[in-house]
């Protein structure tokens, strides 16, 4: 096994190891100068990166970086302290900071150092810590709302699945980043405190060492070691101050995706009127007060000239924008119509009048978008297929409370609701009626009444089933999708399902597809199952059954029957409750023989050649049996021989689309059936 370590890995490891080693091993003064210079350079790099980065997540490793630089800086403090106390010669950088920055005077150096510590500790660190804490809290609180907004955009088609995934990942990263920054600001605060303590120790320890070991007078010792101590403190506190400033800039920058410097200057000097007022004020201050008239007058003139220049730029930009808009509009008129954009047909559309808009508007408390998300999840769990994106559109041509549902651009159904009303339905055992506006439930066309909010509680107490308008629309949409899910299953959807299955069962997929069955054949079988409400979620079992029988026949209808028998447990549990006797309709054996005798086989498949009058007689007899079931309040189920099932289903589909037809081979052995009607025709 080969290990590959890149240069960046080596650099980071060396940086951290150096910090650890400096705590243990004494280093010479020239190496300390090199490390202090590196520390200052890194602090400047971090500050400028934070200043010019466009988005905070581009510095997502800043909390870790903060920890690295803090520990490295403290290790240098320890090394310089060791050199000051042991040799009194900590190197060029520390000496220069003490003599040049501190003015060569202990009092001045102490004051400068204390001022720096106060600025860092009290002003920058305190503010950064508070901003980081609030940012983390608000980011976490806003996560659910942002997730819902992404789901809403995805369902309305405003963004793609990939864009939605990227946005979700960004939200997670923002949450992790601001949470980490909340804790990382404590490093900066602790660093400032540690620097102050180390400086005090250096001053006391250095003075004692000078008096006891070098025989210096107390005043000379405190002056000599005090300047070195202040130099040490300044050489570490200035980079620390830069890092603290970087932290403050990053947490106050927010999540704006913009050039920080450009945006800052534009916001500060972008209003000409402000610059005019400031310019005049500065000139007046120079004229009516003892302040330097030339200095303040110059500032005033600069502000007025800048304001005039910005005013002119804004005017030119406005004119250019208007001209550009006019040219684009003219070009749009001149160019031939883009017909390609008109060819796009959405698989599922929900159009509604303006009175229903509040139900779909999240800002007005509407949750219709969330319900659409739940519909897609419900269908995926129930039938094992992905529902295409559902487009929601307002249509001013519709009545205010009307909505229509389209499948592939064709209207398949419509409905109407009363906003701020509820629909009450009698489940069959309500004794006392409630007053309201008579109507029909759109999904199943059941009688119902519209009631007001004030009647809702009483209606529920009387036994009515009460639903709100969003639930009515969502239920209607769900039923429409269920009834058309087979035609919504495209070859691309099937290809995606096959790819998912191939990840866990490559041998099975390779055996069946494309050797034995093509993509279109697999699609046809899955569509046959979905059209009768059979879930294709167990794709593994479906493919195993297809692989067992696809070598013997290429008839997709016959293969569908084999698959249904392989899914016997799922089909049986769906229609036949355990430990109950289920009432069913059966077919006369003579009728089954008659149907099979009329089947004609061709290369394109099999079809029935029954006389139309005979077919009508069979359908009429079936209708009578179905009416008996409806009077009993039961769901009619027809059970017949396996060889007859698909032909009988096809024969009756145009008359009774939702009729459940099951073969005996699809019923579990422990299920008890009772025939209370036989179709003879």
C-alpha positions as CSV (number, residue, x, y, z in Angstrom):
1,X,0.0,0.0,0.0
2,X,1.5,3.3,-1.0
3,X,1.1,6.5,0.9
4,X,0.9,9.8,-1.0
5,X,1.4,13.0,1.0
6,X,1.2,16.3,-0.8
7,X,3.1,19.5,0.0
8,X,0.1,21.1,1.7
9,X,-0.1,18.2,4.2
10,X,3.6,18.4,4.9
11,X,3.3,22.2,5.5
12,X,0.4,21.9,8.0
13,X,2.0,19.0,9.9
14,X,5.3,20.9,10.1
15,X,3.4,24.1,11.4
16,X,1.7,22.1,14.1
17,X,4.7,20.1,15.1
18,X,6.8,23.2,15.3
19,X,4.3,24.7,17.7
20,X,4.5,21.6,20.0
21,X,8.3,21.5,19.8
22,X,8.7,25.1,20.8
23,X,7.0,24.4,24.1
24,X,9.6,21.8,24.9
25,X,12.9,22.6,23.1
26,X,14.8,25.9,23.5
27,X,15.3,27.7,20.1
28,X,18.0,30.2,19.2
29,X,17.2,33.8,18.8
30,X,17.6,33.8,14.9
31,X,15.0,31.0,14.6
32,X,12.7,32.9,16.9
33,X,13.0,35.9,14.5
34,X,12.1,33.7,11.6
35,X,9.1,32.3,13.3
36,X,7.9,35.7,14.6
37,X,8.2,37.0,11.0
38,X,6.2,34.0,9.7
39,X,3.5,34.7,12.4
40,X,3.1,38.3,11.3
41,X,3.0,37.3,7.6
42,X,0.3,34.7,8.2
43,X,-1.8,37.2,10.2
44,X,-1.7,39.6,7.3
45,X,-2.6,36.9,4.8
46,X,-5.6,35.8,6.9
47,X,-6.8,39.4,7.3
48,X,-6.6,40.2,3.6
49,X,-8.3,36.9,2.7
50,X,-11.1,37.6,5.0
51,X,-11.4,41.2,3.6
52,X,-11.6,40.1,0.0
53,X,-13.4,36.8,0.1
54,X,-16.9,37.0,-1.5
55,X,-18.7,34.4,0.7
56,X,-18.0,33.4,4.3
57,X,-18.2,29.7,3.4
58,X,-15.1,30.2,1.3
59,X,-13.3,30.5,4.7
60,X,-15.1,27.5,6.2
61,X,-11.9,26.2,7.9
62,X,-11.4,29.6,9.7
63,X,-12.3,28.1,13.2
64,X,-9.7,25.5,12.7
65,X,-7.2,28.0,11.4
66,X,-7.9,30.2,14.4
67,X,-7.0,27.3,16.7
68,X,-3.8,26.6,14.8
69,X,-2.5,30.2,14.8
70,X,-3.4,30.7,18.5
71,X,-1.4,27.6,19.6
72,X,1.5,28.6,17.4
73,X,1.6,32.2,18.7
74,X,1.5,31.0,22.3
75,X,4.4,28.6,21.6
76,X,6.4,31.5,20.3
77,X,5.5,33.4,23.5
78,X,6.9,30.6,25.6
79,X,10.1,30.4,23.5
80,X,10.7,34.2,23.7
81,X,10.0,34.1,27.4
82,X,12.6,31.4,27.8
83,X,15.2,33.5,25.8
84,X,14.4,36.7,27.7
85,X,14.8,35.0,31.2
86,X,17.8,32.8,30.2
87,X,20.0,35.1,28.0
88,X,18.4,38.5,27.9
89,X,18.8,38.4,24.1
90,X,15.5,37.3,22.5
91,X,16.5,38.3,19.0
92,X,16.0,41.2,16.5
93,X,12.2,41.2,16.2
94,X,11.5,41.3,20.0
95,X,14.2,43.9,20.6
96,X,13.0,46.1,17.7
97,X,9.4,46.0,18.8
98,X,10.5,47.0,22.3
99,X,12.8,49.9,21.3
100,X,11.1,51.2,18.1
101,X,7.4,50.5,18.6
102,X,7.7,51.2,22.3
103,X,9.8,54.3,21.7
104,X,12.7,52.8,23.8
105,X,10.9,53.9,26.9
106,X,9.3,51.5,29.4
107,X,6.4,53.7,30.3
108,X,5.5,54.4,26.6
109,X,5.8,50.7,25.7
110,X,3.6,49.7,28.6
111,X,0.9,52.2,27.7
112,X,1.0,51.1,24.0
113,X,0.8,47.5,25.0
114,X,-2.1,48.1,27.4
115,X,-4.0,50.1,24.7
116,X,-3.6,47.3,22.2
117,X,-4.8,44.7,24.7
118,X,-7.8,46.8,25.7
119,X,-8.8,47.3,22.0
120,X,-8.5,43.6,21.3
121,X,-10.0,42.3,24.5
122,X,-12.8,44.8,25.2
123,X,-13.7,46.1,21.8
124,X,-13.0,43.5,19.0
125,X,-13.2,40.2,21.0
126,X,-16.3,41.1,23.0
127,X,-18.2,42.2,19.9
128,X,-17.0,39.3,17.7
129,X,-18.0,36.8,20.4
130,X,-21.5,38.3,20.7
131,X,-22.1,38.5,16.9
132,X,-20.9,34.9,16.5
133,X,-23.2,33.7,19.2
134,X,-26.2,35.4,17.7
135,X,-25.3,34.3,14.2
136,X,-25.1,30.7,15.3
137,X,-28.5,30.9,17.0
138,X,-30.3,32.6,14.2
139,X,-28.7,30.3,11.6
140,X,-29.9,27.2,13.4
141,X,-33.4,28.7,14.0
142,X,-33.7,29.5,10.3
143,X,-32.7,26.1,9.0
144,X,-36.3,24.5,8.9
145,X,-37.7,27.5,7.1
146,X,-34.8,27.5,4.5
147,X,-35.3,23.7,4.0
148,X,-39.0,24.2,3.4
149,X,-38.3,27.1,0.9
150,X,-36.0,24.8,-1.0
151,X,-38.6,22.0,-1.1
152,X,-41.2,24.6,-2.3
153,X,-38.9,25.9,-5.1
154,X,-38.1,22.3,-6.1
155,X,-41.8,21.4,-6.4
156,X,-42.7,24.5,-8.4
157,X,-39.8,23.8,-10.8
158,X,-37.9,27.0,-9.9
159,X,-34.7,24.9,-9.2
160,X,-33.5,21.4,-10.2
161,X,-32.8,18.4,-8.0
162,X,-29.0,19.2,-8.2
163,X,-29.6,22.8,-7.2
164,X,-31.8,21.8,-4.3
165,X,-29.1,19.4,-3.1
166,X,-26.4,22.1,-3.4
167,X,-28.6,24.5,-1.4
168,X,-29.2,22.0,1.3
169,X,-25.5,21.3,1.6
170,X,-24.8,25.0,1.8
171,X,-27.4,25.4,4.7
172,X,-25.7,22.5,6.5
173,X,-22.3,24.1,6.0
174,X,-23.5,27.5,7.2
175,X,-24.9,25.9,10.3
176,X,-21.7,24.1,11.1
177,X,-19.6,27.1,10.3
178,X,-21.4,29.6,12.5
179,X,-21.7,27.0,15.3
180,X,-17.9,26.5,15.1
181,X,-17.3,30.2,15.0
182,X,-19.3,30.6,18.2
183,X,-16.8,28.4,20.0
184,X,-13.7,29.6,18.1
185,X,-14.1,33.2,19.3
186,X,-13.3,31.9,22.8
187,X,-9.8,31.0,21.4
188,X,-9.2,34.6,20.6
189,X,-10.5,35.8,23.9
190,X,-8.3,33.3,25.8
191,X,-5.3,34.2,23.6
192,X,-5.5,37.9,24.7
193,X,-5.8,36.9,28.3
194,X,-2.8,34.5,28.0
195,X,-0.7,37.2,26.3
196,X,-1.4,39.6,29.2
197,X,-0.5,37.1,31.9
198,X,2.7,36.0,30.0
199,X,3.8,39.6,29.7
200,X,3.3,40.2,33.4
201,X,5.3,37.0,34.2
202,X,8.1,38.1,31.9
203,X,8.3,41.6,33.5
204,X,8.5,40.2,37.1
205,X,10.7,37.2,36.2
206,X,13.1,39.3,34.1
207,X,13.5,41.9,36.8
208,X,14.3,39.2,39.4
209,X,16.8,37.6,37.0
210,X,18.5,40.9,36.3
211,X,18.9,41.8,40.0
212,X,19.9,38.3,41.3
213,X,22.0,36.9,38.4
214,X,23.4,39.9,36.7
215,X,23.8,42.2,39.7
216,X,21.8,45.1,38.1
217,X,20.2,47.7,40.1
218,X,16.4,47.4,40.4
219,X,15.7,50.4,38.1
220,X,18.2,49.2,35.5
221,X,16.8,45.7,35.6
222,X,13.2,46.7,35.2
223,X,14.1,49.1,32.4
224,X,16.2,46.5,30.5
225,X,13.9,43.5,30.9
226,X,10.7,45.7,30.8
227,X,11.5,46.9,27.3
228,X,12.3,43.3,26.1
229,X,9.1,42.1,27.7
230,X,7.0,44.8,26.1
231,X,8.7,44.0,22.7
232,X,7.8,40.4,23.2
233,X,4.2,41.3,24.1
234,X,3.9,43.7,21.1
235,X,5.4,41.1,18.7
236,X,2.7,38.6,19.6
237,X,-0.2,41.0,20.3
238,X,-0.1,42.8,17.0
239,X,-0.6,39.5,15.0
240,X,-3.1,38.5,17.5
241,X,-4.9,41.8,17.0
242,X,-4.9,41.2,13.2
243,X,-6.4,37.7,13.7
244,X,-9.1,39.1,16.1
245,X,-9.9,41.8,13.5
246,X,-10.2,39.0,10.8
247,X,-12.6,37.1,13.1
248,X,-14.7,40.2,13.6
249,X,-14.9,41.0,9.9
250,X,-15.8,37.4,9.1
251,X,-18.7,37.1,11.6
252,X,-20.1,40.5,10.8
253,X,-19.8,40.0,7.1
254,X,-22.8,37.6,7.1
255,X,-23.5,35.3,4.1
256,X,-23.5,38.0,1.4
257,X,-22.1,36.7,-1.9
258,X,-20.4,39.9,-2.8
259,X,-17.0,41.8,-2.8
260,X,-16.8,43.1,0.7
261,X,-14.6,46.1,0.0
262,X,-16.5,47.2,-3.1
263,X,-19.9,46.8,-1.3
264,X,-18.6,48.6,1.7
265,X,-17.3,51.6,-0.3
266,X,-20.4,51.7,-2.4
267,X,-22.7,51.7,0.6
268,X,-20.6,54.4,2.4
269,X,-20.0,56.8,-0.5
270,X,-22.9,55.9,-2.8
271,X,-25.4,58.7,-2.0
272,X,-24.3,62.1,-3.5
273,X,-26.6,64.1,-1.2
274,X,-24.8,62.8,1.9
275,X,-21.4,63.8,0.4
276,X,-22.7,67.3,-0.4
277,X,-23.9,67.8,3.2
278,X,-20.7,66.5,4.7
279,X,-18.6,68.6,2.4
280,X,-20.4,71.8,3.3
281,X,-20.3,70.9,7.0
282,X,-16.5,70.4,6.9
283,X,-16.0,73.8,5.2
284,X,-18.2,75.5,7.8
285,X,-16.2,73.9,10.6
286,X,-13.0,75.3,9.1
287,X,-14.5,78.8,8.7
288,X,-16.4,79.4,11.9
289,X,-14.1,77.5,14.4
290,X,-10.4,77.8,15.2
291,X,-9.8,74.5,13.3
292,X,-7.3,74.6,10.4
293,X,-9.3,76.2,7.6
294,X,-7.1,74.8,4.9
295,X,-7.3,71.2,6.1
296,X,-11.1,71.1,6.7
297,X,-11.7,73.2,3.6
298,X,-9.7,70.7,1.5
299,X,-11.8,67.8,3.0
300,X,-15.0,69.6,2.2
301,X,-14.0,70.3,-1.4
302,X,-13.0,66.6,-1.8
303,X,-16.5,65.5,-0.6
304,X,-18.3,67.9,-2.8
305,X,-16.3,67.0,-5.9
306,X,-16.8,63.2,-5.1
307,X,-20.5,63.7,-4.7
308,X,-20.7,65.5,-8.0
309,X,-18.7,62.7,-9.7
310,X,-20.9,60.0,-8.2
311,X,-24.1,61.9,-9.1
312,X,-23.0,62.1,-12.7
313,X,-22.1,58.4,-12.8
314,X,-25.5,57.5,-11.5
315,X,-27.2,59.6,-14.1
316,X,-25.1,58.1,-16.9
317,X,-25.8,54.6,-15.6
318,X,-29.6,55.2,-15.5
319,X,-29.6,56.4,-19.1
320,X,-27.5,53.5,-20.2
321,X,-29.8,51.0,-18.4
322,X,-32.8,52.6,-20.1
323,X,-31.2,52.4,-23.5
324,X,-30.1,48.8,-22.9
325,X,-33.7,47.8,-21.9
326,X,-35.1,49.5,-25.0
327,X,-32.6,47.8,-27.2
328,X,-33.3,44.4,-25.6
329,X,-37.1,45.0,-26.0
330,X,-36.6,46.0,-29.7
331,X,-34.4,43.0,-30.3
332,X,-36.9,40.7,-28.7
333,X,-39.6,42.0,-31.0
334,X,-37.4,41.8,-34.1
335,X,-36.1,38.2,-33.6
336,X,-38.3,35.2,-34.7
337,X,-40.3,33.6,-32.0
338,X,-38.5,30.9,-30.0
339,X,-40.8,28.0,-30.7
340,X,-38.6,25.5,-28.8
341,X,-39.6,27.0,-25.4
342,X,-43.3,26.4,-26.3
343,X,-42.8,22.6,-26.9
344,X,-42.1,21.8,-23.2
345,X,-45.0,19.9,-21.6
346,X,-45.1,19.5,-17.8
347,X,-46.1,16.0,-16.7
348,X,-48.4,17.3,-13.9
349,X,-49.8,20.8,-13.5
350,X,-52.1,22.2,-10.9
351,X,-53.6,25.5,-12.0
352,X,-55.8,27.6,-9.7
353,X,-57.8,30.9,-9.7
354,X,-56.5,33.9,-7.8
355,X,-58.8,33.1,-4.8
356,X,-56.7,30.0,-4.0
357,X,-53.3,31.8,-4.2
358,X,-53.2,32.3,-0.4
359,X,-53.2,28.5,0.1
360,X,-50.1,28.2,-2.0
361,X,-48.3,31.4,-0.7
362,X,-46.0,30.5,2.2
363,X,-45.9,34.2,3.2
364,X,-49.7,34.1,3.8
365,X,-49.5,30.9,5.8
366,X,-50.4,28.6,3.0
367,X,-49.1,25.0,3.2
368,X,-50.2,23.7,-0.2
369,X,-46.6,23.5,-1.3
370,X,-45.7,21.4,1.7
371,X,-48.6,19.1,0.9
372,X,-47.3,18.6,-2.6
373,X,-44.0,17.5,-1.2
374,X,-45.8,15.0,1.0
375,X,-47.8,13.7,-2.0
376,X,-44.6,12.8,-3.8
377,X,-43.1,11.1,-0.8
378,X,-46.4,9.2,-0.1
379,X,-46.6,7.9,-3.7
380,X,-42.9,6.9,-3.7
381,X,-43.5,4.8,-0.5
382,X,-46.8,3.4,-1.7
383,X,-46.1,2.6,-5.3
384,X,-42.3,2.6,-5.5
385,X,-42.0,5.2,-8.3
386,X,-40.9,8.9,-8.3
387,X,-43.7,11.3,-9.2
388,X,-42.5,14.0,-11.6
389,X,-42.2,17.7,-10.5
390,X,-45.7,19.1,-9.9
391,X,-46.1,22.6,-11.4
392,X,-48.3,25.0,-9.4
393,X,-49.5,28.0,-11.4
394,X,-52.2,30.7,-10.9
395,X,-54.5,31.2,-13.9
396,X,-56.6,34.4,-14.0
397,X,-58.8,32.8,-16.7
398,X,-60.2,30.4,-14.1
399,X,-62.9,31.3,-11.5
400,X,-61.4,32.6,-8.3
401,X,-62.0,29.4,-6.3
402,X,-61.6,27.0,-9.2
403,X,-58.6,24.7,-9.9
404,X,-57.8,22.3,-12.7
405,X,-55.3,19.3,-12.9
406,X,-53.5,18.6,-16.1
407,X,-51.5,15.5,-17.1
408,X,-49.1,16.1,-19.9
409,X,-50.8,19.4,-20.8
410,X,-54.3,17.9,-21.0
411,X,-56.9,18.8,-18.4
412,X,-58.1,15.6,-16.7
413,X,-60.3,17.0,-13.9
414,X,-61.3,20.1,-12.0
415,X,-62.7,21.2,-8.7
416,X,-63.9,24.2,-6.8
417,X,-63.5,25.2,-3.2
418,X,-64.9,27.9,-0.9
419,X,-62.0,29.8,0.7
420,X,-62.4,30.1,4.5
421,X,-64.9,27.2,4.5
422,X,-64.6,23.5,5.4
423,X,-66.1,20.5,3.7
424,X,-68.2,18.2,5.9
425,X,-69.0,14.7,4.7
426,X,-71.4,12.1,6.2
427,X,-69.5,8.8,6.7
428,X,-72.8,7.0,6.9
429,X,-73.8,7.2,10.6
430,X,-74.6,10.8,11.2
431,X,-78.1,11.1,12.7
432,X,-78.5,14.9,12.9
433,X,-77.8,17.0,9.7
434,X,-76.0,20.3,9.7
435,X,-76.9,23.3,7.5
436,X,-74.5,24.3,4.8
437,X,-74.0,24.7,1.1
438,X,-74.5,21.4,-0.7
439,X,-71.6,20.2,-2.9
440,X,-69.7,17.1,-4.0
441,X,-66.3,16.0,-2.8
442,X,-64.1,16.2,-6.0
443,X,-61.9,13.1,-5.6
444,X,-64.7,10.5,-5.1
445,X,-67.7,12.5,-6.0
446,X,-69.3,11.9,-2.6
447,X,-72.1,14.3,-1.4
448,X,-70.9,16.9,1.1
449,X,-71.7,20.4,2.4
450,X,-69.6,23.5,2.9
451,X,-69.6,24.8,6.4
452,X,-68.0,27.8,8.1
453,X,-65.3,27.9,10.8
454,X,-67.9,28.4,13.5
455,X,-69.7,25.2,12.5
456,X,-66.7,23.0,12.4
457,X,-66.6,21.9,16.0
458,X,-70.3,21.0,16.1
459,X,-70.0,19.1,12.8
460,X,-67.2,17.0,14.2
461,X,-69.1,16.3,17.3
462,X,-72.1,15.1,15.2
463,X,-69.8,12.6,13.4
464,X,-69.1,14.5,10.2
465,X,-65.7,14.1,8.5
466,X,-64.4,17.7,8.2
467,X,-61.6,18.7,5.9
468,X,-60.0,22.0,5.0
469,X,-59.5,23.3,1.4
470,X,-55.8,22.4,1.1
471,X,-56.6,18.8,2.1
472,X,-59.3,18.7,-0.5
473,X,-57.0,19.8,-3.3
474,X,-54.2,17.6,-2.0
475,X,-56.4,14.5,-1.9
476,X,-57.8,15.2,-5.3
477,X,-54.3,15.6,-6.7
478,X,-53.1,12.4,-5.1
479,X,-56.0,10.4,-6.6
480,X,-55.4,11.8,-10.0
481,X,-51.7,11.0,-9.8
482,X,-52.5,7.4,-8.7
483,X,-54.8,6.9,-11.6
484,X,-52.3,8.2,-14.1
485,X,-49.0,7.1,-12.5
486,X,-48.5,4.4,-15.2
487,X,-48.5,6.8,-18.1
488,X,-46.2,9.2,-16.1
489,X,-43.5,6.4,-15.8
490,X,-41.0,7.3,-18.6
491,X,-38.1,5.2,-20.0
492,X,-35.8,7.6,-18.2
493,X,-37.5,6.9,-14.9
494,X,-37.2,3.1,-15.6
495,X,-33.5,3.6,-16.4
496,X,-32.9,5.4,-13.1
497,X,-34.7,2.6,-11.2
498,X,-32.5,0.0,-13.0
499,X,-29.3,1.9,-12.2
500,X,-30.3,2.0,-8.5
501,X,-31.0,-1.7,-8.4
502,X,-27.7,-2.4,-10.3
503,X,-25.7,-0.9,-7.5
504,X,-26.8,-3.7,-5.1
505,X,-27.7,-6.5,-7.5
506,X,-25.5,-6.1,-10.6
507,X,-25.6,-9.9,-11.5
508,X,-29.4,-9.9,-11.7
509,X,-29.7,-6.7,-13.7
510,X,-27.0,-7.9,-16.2
511,X,-28.8,-11.2,-16.7
512,X,-32.1,-9.5,-17.5
513,X,-31.3,-6.2,-19.1
514,X,-30.5,-5.7,-21.9
515,X,-29.9,-9.4,-22.8
516,X,-33.5,-10.7,-22.3
517,X,-35.6,-7.5,-22.2
518,X,-35.2,-4.1,-23.6
519,X,-35.9,-0.8,-21.7
520,X,-39.3,-0.5,-23.3
521,X,-40.3,-4.0,-22.3
522,X,-39.4,-3.4,-18.7
523,X,-41.3,-0.1,-18.8
524,X,-44.4,-1.9,-20.2
525,X,-44.4,-4.5,-17.4
526,X,-43.9,-1.8,-14.7
527,X,-46.7,0.3,-16.3
528,X,-49.0,-2.7,-16.3
529,X,-48.4,-3.2,-12.5
530,X,-48.9,0.5,-11.7
531,X,-52.1,0.7,-13.7
532,X,-53.7,-1.8,-11.4
533,X,-52.2,-0.2,-8.2
534,X,-49.5,-2.8,-7.6
535,X,-46.4,-1.3,-6.0
536,X,-43.1,-1.7,-7.9
537,X,-41.1,-0.8,-4.9
538,X,-39.9,-4.4,-4.5
539,X,-38.0,-4.1,-7.8
540,X,-35.7,-6.9,-6.8
541,X,-38.5,-9.5,-6.7
542,X,-40.0,-8.1,-10.0
543,X,-36.6,-8.5,-11.8
544,X,-36.1,-12.0,-10.4
545,X,-39.5,-13.1,-11.7
546,X,-38.8,-11.4,-15.1
547,X,-35.4,-13.1,-15.3
548,X,-37.0,-16.5,-14.6
549,X,-39.6,-16.2,-17.4
550,X,-38.3,-13.7,-20.0
551,X,-36.4,-16.4,-21.8
552,X,-39.6,-18.3,-22.5
553,X,-41.8,-15.4,-23.7
554,X,-41.5,-11.8,-24.8
555,X,-45.2,-11.0,-24.3
556,X,-45.1,-8.2,-21.7
557,X,-48.7,-8.9,-20.6
558,X,-47.9,-12.6,-19.8
559,X,-44.7,-11.5,-18.1
560,X,-46.8,-9.1,-16.0
561,X,-49.0,-12.0,-14.8
562,X,-45.9,-14.0,-13.8
563,X,-44.6,-11.0,-11.8
564,X,-48.0,-10.5,-10.1
565,X,-47.9,-14.1,-9.0
566,X,-44.4,-13.6,-7.7
567,X,-45.7,-10.6,-5.7
568,X,-48.6,-12.7,-4.2
569,X,-47.8,-11.8,-0.6
570,X,-47.9,-8.0,-1.3
571,X,-51.1,-8.2,-3.4
572,X,-52.9,-10.5,-1.0
573,X,-52.1,-8.4,2.1
574,X,-53.3,-5.3,0.3
575,X,-56.8,-6.6,-0.6
576,X,-57.5,-9.4,1.9
577,X,-57.2,-8.6,5.7
578,X,-55.7,-11.3,7.9
579,X,-58.1,-13.4,10.0
580,X,-61.1,-12.2,8.0
581,X,-63.4,-13.7,5.4
582,X,-63.5,-11.5,2.4
583,X,-66.5,-11.4,0.1
584,X,-65.6,-11.6,-3.6
585,X,-67.1,-12.1,-7.1
586,X,-66.2,-15.1,-9.1
587,X,-66.5,-16.1,-12.7
588,X,-68.5,-19.1,-14.0
589,X,-66.1,-21.8,-15.2
590,X,-68.0,-22.0,-18.4
591,X,-67.5,-18.3,-18.9
592,X,-63.8,-18.6,-18.3
593,X,-63.6,-21.3,-20.9
594,X,-65.6,-19.2,-23.3
595,X,-63.2,-16.2,-22.8
596,X,-60.1,-18.4,-23.3
597,X,-61.6,-19.9,-26.5
598,X,-62.1,-16.4,-27.9
599,X,-58.4,-15.4,-27.3
600,X,-56.4,-15.0,-30.5
601,X,-52.6,-15.0,-30.4
602,X,-50.6,-12.7,-32.7
603,X,-47.0,-11.6,-32.9
604,X,-48.0,-8.3,-31.3
605,X,-49.8,-10.0,-28.4
606,X,-53.1,-11.6,-27.6
607,X,-56.6,-10.1,-27.8
608,X,-60.3,-11.2,-27.4
609,X,-62.6,-11.9,-30.3
610,X,-65.8,-12.1,-28.4
611,X,-69.0,-10.9,-30.1
612,X,-69.9,-7.3,-28.9
613,X,-73.3,-8.4,-27.8
614,X,-71.9,-11.2,-25.7
615,X,-69.3,-8.8,-24.2
616,X,-72.2,-6.4,-23.3
617,X,-74.1,-9.2,-21.6
618,X,-71.1,-10.1,-19.5
619,X,-70.5,-6.5,-18.5
620,X,-74.2,-6.0,-17.6
621,X,-74.2,-9.1,-15.4
622,X,-71.0,-7.9,-13.8
623,X,-72.6,-4.5,-13.2
624,X,-75.5,-6.1,-11.3
625,X,-73.0,-7.9,-9.0
626,X,-71.1,-4.7,-8.4
627,X,-74.3,-2.9,-7.3
628,X,-74.9,-5.6,-4.7
629,X,-71.5,-5.0,-3.3
630,X,-72.1,-1.2,-3.2
631,X,-75.3,-1.7,-1.3
632,X,-73.4,-3.8,1.3
633,X,-70.8,-1.0,1.5
634,X,-68.0,-3.3,0.4
635,X,-65.2,-2.9,-2.2
636,X,-66.0,-5.3,-5.1
637,X,-63.1,-7.8,-5.9
638,X,-63.3,-10.2,-8.8
639,X,-61.3,-13.5,-8.4
640,X,-60.7,-15.8,-11.3
641,X,-58.3,-18.2,-12.9
642,X,-54.8,-17.0,-13.6
643,X,-55.0,-17.6,-17.3
644,X,-58.2,-15.6,-17.6
645,X,-57.4,-12.7,-15.3
646,X,-55.7,-10.3,-17.7
647,X,-58.2,-10.9,-20.5
648,X,-61.2,-10.2,-18.2
649,X,-59.5,-7.1,-16.9
650,X,-59.0,-5.8,-20.4
651,X,-62.6,-6.6,-21.4
652,X,-64.1,-4.7,-18.4
653,X,-61.5,-1.8,-18.2
654,X,-63.4,0.5,-20.4
655,X,-66.6,0.1,-18.3
656,X,-65.2,-0.2,-14.8
657,X,-61.7,1.3,-14.8
658,X,-61.0,0.8,-11.0
659,X,-62.4,-2.7,-10.8
660,X,-60.0,-5.0,-8.9
661,X,-59.4,-8.3,-10.7
662,X,-57.2,-10.9,-9.0
663,X,-56.2,-14.5,-9.9
664,X,-56.3,-17.4,-7.4
665,X,-52.5,-17.6,-7.7
666,X,-52.2,-14.1,-6.2
667,X,-54.1,-15.1,-3.0
668,X,-52.2,-16.5,0.0
669,X,-53.2,-20.0,1.1
670,X,-54.3,-18.8,4.6
671,X,-56.8,-16.2,3.1
672,X,-60.5,-17.1,3.4
673,X,-62.7,-16.1,0.5
674,X,-66.5,-16.2,0.2
675,X,-68.2,-15.8,-3.2
676,X,-71.4,-13.9,-2.9
677,X,-71.8,-13.4,-6.6
678,X,-70.9,-15.3,-9.8
679,X,-70.7,-13.6,-13.3
680,X,-72.3,-15.9,-15.9
681,X,-73.1,-13.5,-18.6
